[in-house]
């Protein structure tokens, strides 16, 4: 998927919890309108980010590359993503099923298979967990960019077009 600079900046603000109402780009400068609920700290952080934000489009890395990076994470990091109290499988419905990107149907199908009785080996579940994580990250490119649930995780999901 190809993302314009404004779209990526908005997604990054969302990832950081910075409430922006609108973002506009004129040449190399971005103008941000913040929600009235934004704190002075959030506005300062948002303005600093916008002042150095890349002005070129980026695209999602191929899913194999993201998957390879997810497989390389430690067991503890993977547990923080997909473990019993992990972020991706939390909520009702779970976060993975609330994905709105182009991989949503594949994620839903993989999670259905994961629930089936024939998929009870730990290795099979880990394979599915890694794939779901990679697909979700492809749809949500900042999901594994030093997330609050485990800041030691850093999986790049974007490359320049």
N, C-alpha and C positions, 0 to 999 in steps of 0.2 A: 504494500500500500504506500502511496506517495502522500506526504504531508507538506503543506505550505508552512512557512515560518510562523505565521500567526496561529495556525492550528496547533502547531507543536508547543508554542509558548503557552497557549491556553491549557493544553493537556498537562504541561509541566506545572503550571500554577495549581491546577486541580490536584495533581499528585502531592504538592506541598501544602495544600489546604489554604491557598491564597485566593480569596474570593474576588474574582474579576468579572465585571459585567460585560465589558467589550475591550477588544484589542485591535488597534489599527496600525498598519505599517505604511510609512511614507519614506521611500528610499531606504536608507539604512537605519531609520529611527522608528521606534514603536511607541505608540501612545496608548496607555492603559487607563481605563475607567474602572475604579474599584467599587465593589459593593459597599454600601454604608456601614456594614458590619465589620469591614476590614480594620484591623488595628494599625496604629502608626508603625509598628514593627513589620507587619505584613506588607504595608505599602512601601516602606523603605527597602525591604527585601525584594519585593516585586520590581521596583524601579531599578534596583541594582542589576537584577537578572536581565531585565529588558534592555538595559544599556549595553550589554555585551552579548545579546542573543544573536545567533547566526541568522543571516538574511537569505540563506539559500534553502531550497527544499531538501527534504530527506525522505528516505524510504525505509521500510521495514527490512531487516536482514532476512535472508532465506531461513526458513524454519529449521533446516538441518543445523545451521550454525548456532541458532539460539538453543536448540535441543542439546547440542554438544556442550555448550556452556552450562546448561542446567544439569546435565549428567555429571559435570565436573564439580558441582557444589558438594560441600561436606554433608554428611548424614544429618548433622544438627541443622544446617541451613535448609535442607530439603524438608526436615520435620517442621520447621517454622513456616514453610509454605503449604505443605499438604498433610502434615501430621494430624493427629486427633484434635488438636486445638490450633492447627495451622490456619493461616490467613485465607488461602484460596478456597478451602472447603468450609469456611465459617459462614454463619448466617442462614436464614431461611427465606427464600431458597439460597443455597450456597453461592458465594461470590462467583465461582466459575460458571454457574448456570445463568448468571445475570449479564454475562458478556454479550455485547451488542455488535461485535465485529464480524468479519467474514468467516471466522473460524467457529462461530457459536454452535452450528449444527454438529460439527465434528467433535467439539468438546462434549456436547450433550450425549452423543453416541458413545464416546469413550467412557464417560461416567456411567452410562447404562450398562455397558459390558463389565465395568469394574464392580458393579453391584451383583452381577450374576454369580451363581454358585460355582460355575466352572472356572472362575477367575479368583481362586483362593490362595494361590501361591504368592508369597511376598515379592518374588522377582517379577511376576506378572503385574502386580499392583504398582510396583515401583516404575515399571516401564510405562504404564498408563499415566501415573502421576507426573512423570517427567514430560511426557508428550502433552498432557493437558496444560502443564505449566508453560511449556514452550509456546503452544498455540495461544494461550491467554496473553502471554507477554508480547507475542507478535501483534495482537489486537490492541494491547494497552502498553505502548512502548516504554513507559516509565515505571511499569509495575515493579520490576526488579532493579531499579536504579536507586540503590541504598534505601530500601523501604523502611518505614518506621518500625515494622515488626521485626526486622533484622538488618540494621544498617551495614553489616559486613557483606551483604549480598550486593553484587554489582554485575548485572548481565546487560550488556549493550544490545539494544534491539533496533537501533537505527544506523544507517550509513548515508552519506551524501548521494544524491541522485546522479 
